[in-house]
Amino acid sequence: MSENDGAHGGDNHEDAELFAQLRSLWRNVDPMPAALIDRMIATVAAEGLSEEYALLTLIDEPLGAVRGDADALTLQFSDGTTSILLHVTRTATGAHRVDGWVDSTSGAIELAQGEHIRTTTADDTGRFMFDDVPHGLTLVRLHTTVGDQEQTVTTPQFEL
């Protein structure tokens, strides 16, 4: 409590005037940069973006003459430093096979559908595969090391 609060017989009006003068002084001496608010909003909005953001590109391929009537889908994801290419086909059982390639050295690669997570690793050429994947919302997580930093690239969810 200050000596000038109402309980001690002081005048809060004097404090308010003093603070107003201090604000005015500092606005003149050290004004806020004009774009500070916009930069702060952009910084907060972009926080963690490299971990969360992945570009989803759907590549339409013409259907060729193949045996069976399996649908094929090719998806490409990138966070700017690491790319993941997925080729999804339907198996004879009605499930899906997901063949994938990564362009960087990776550790574990996870395919997640809700709480169900399957894990594999890529071979020396960056190729990996998940077989008998059921229908549903799916995402892939790639755990990798860039320099001395561990990072995880997570794709947006896609439906099989």
C-alpha positions, -999 to +999 in steps of 0.1 A: +000+000+000+013+035-008+012+064+015-011+082-009-039+056-009-073+064+004-067+046+037-039+069+047-056+102+037-036+105+005-049+114-030-049+086-056-054+114-082-018+125-076-005+090-082-025+088-115-011+121-126+025+110-118+020+078-137+006+096-167+036+119-168+060+089-166+041+072-195+044+104-216+081+108-208+089+072-219+067+074-250+088+104-261+122+091-250+118+054-261+087+051-284+073+016-292+084+005-328+055+010-352+053-026-363+059-042-328+023-053-323+021-070-357+055-087-353+045-100-318+012-114-332+031-131-360+057-145-337+031-160-313+011-174-342+042-190-357+054-205-324+060-242-330+050-239-366+080-259-379+069-288-358+032-286-366+032-274-402+035-298-431+026-290-467+001-316-481+002-320-518-021-344-535-006-358-567-032-370-591-020-398-612-039-412-642-050-447-637-030-471-658-036-506-669-030-526-638-042-559-625-072-555-601-092-525-593-070-512-565-072-474-559-038-457-555-030-424-539+002-405-537+008-379-510+038-357-504+045-338-472+073-314-464+083-291-436+109-273-457+138-294-446+125-330-447+101-345-472+079-376-469+064-393-500+036-418-494+021-442-519-011-458-506-028-488-523-057-510-513-049-547-506-069-577-515-083-578-480-097-543-483-070-528-460-042-505-472-005-508-479+015-476-473+048-474-490+069-444-481+102-426-487+120-400-467+148-377-480+168-376-447+183-399-422+155-409-398+150-428-367+115-442-359+087-437-383+052-439-368+018-444-384-009-434-360-046-440-363-062-427-331-046-444-302-032-472-324+005-465-333+027-487-355+064-481-358+090-489-384+123-476-397+135-466-431+162-486-450+194-471-464+175-456-494+149-440-472+121-465-480+097-478-454+064-497-455+032-503-434+010-533-444-026-541-435-035-505-425-073-502-419-095-474-430-096-443-409-079-410-401-041-415-403-010-394-398+027-402-400+054-390-376+091-390-386+116-387-358+149-374-372+181-357-362+193-326-380+228-316-369+226-321-331+189-313-329+162-340-326+130-331-344+097-347-353+079-341-386+042-348-383+019-349-413-016-336-412-042-362-408-054-379-440-082-404-446-075-439-459 
